[in-house]
Amino acid sequence: MSEPISVSVEINASIERVWQLWTTPEDIKHWNNVSDKWYTPTVENDVSPGGRFLFTMGLKDGSFMFDHTGTYDEVIPHQLITYTLDEGRKSTIAFEAGDMVKITETFEPNDTDPVAMQRDFCRAVLESFKKYVESN
């Protein structure tokens, strides 16, 4: 297993707004994408310890689609989310409130895709989230 990957973004919004848009299924459908070629048609999200999530992501042309599924391990509103993917990899999302809200996502990479690709994918999703929050 490779070293964990960590990616951060700073968002100009309140922690309450950031948390709401991060956790609400209808909002997740709008921002959980790496580019305009991607979409997230299905989101189920029970943000509570032991709660399950399902994000179906794919290319709009239908050539590629996958389910991102797992269980939340720890949830501290406005501060921390940890989860375990169904395949066993773990992730942590830390929220730090200040003049800006800093989100840091740290995750165990898979063994099949290049680490740089996984880091860039995560960064693109976080940047998409930032754009969504700051424009809504």
C-alpha positions, 0 to 999 in steps of 0.5 A: 500500500502506498503512502496516504494522499492528502489534498487541501482547498480553502473556501470563502464561505462559512463552515455551516454553509460548507458543511451543508453543501458537502453533505446534502445529496442534491448539492453533491450531485452538482459539485462531485465531478472532476470536469464538465465531462463528468456527472454524479447522477446518484447520491445516497448519503447518511452522514452519521457514524455507521451511515452508508454512502453511495456516489455513482460517478461517470462520464456523461458520454456513458463510456465509464461509470463507477460507484463510490461506496462505504460507511462513515466511521466518525462524524463530528459536524463542521470538523471531521468525517472519516470513512471506510470504503467497501473495498477497505481503504480509509479516508479522512476529511478535516474541516478547519474554520477561520476566515476561510474554511480549509478542507483537507482530504487524506486517503489511502490510494488504490493499488491500480491507478497511478498515485498522481492520477488519484491525487489530481482526481481528488484535487479536481473534485475539491476545486469543483466543490470550492467553485460550487460553494463560492458561486451559490 
